[in-house]
């Protein structure tokens, strides 16, 4: 699998994969729909990054680093094609994001999740993410945990 930066032609896959994942585990919140429908406006144009895991010119997975404040990015919108889950694609996307952040001397990566997703939380901790206080103004209704990974102090 190759991991490539955002290409407009793959924007529908970014939206479709994430909506499938959200509908499987939770529901699509208005904020999700807005970001997924307009990834260039909400992520790319603001200095963020979207990556695609590609195999034979087909998207297998996707993830985004969305800017929060200078030097801090939110790891968000990670989704993998259902039939390829469990094959390490999410791990490869996570590794890519962390290496990308280190190369660009980002300060930290944050993420929002839900403790019902025990496997995901386990993986985040494995990669070094630590739980921090979840603000009451989170953009996500489903979020009940916030984590961070310090990249560059």
ABEGO torsion letter per residue (X at the ends): XBBBBBBAAAAAAAAAAAAAAAAAABBBBAAAAAAAABAAAAAAAAGBBBBBBBBGGBBABBBBBBBABBGBBBBBGBBBBAAABGAGAAAAAAAAAAAAAAAAGBABBBBBBBAABAAAAAAAAAAGBBBBBBBAABABAABABBBBBBABX
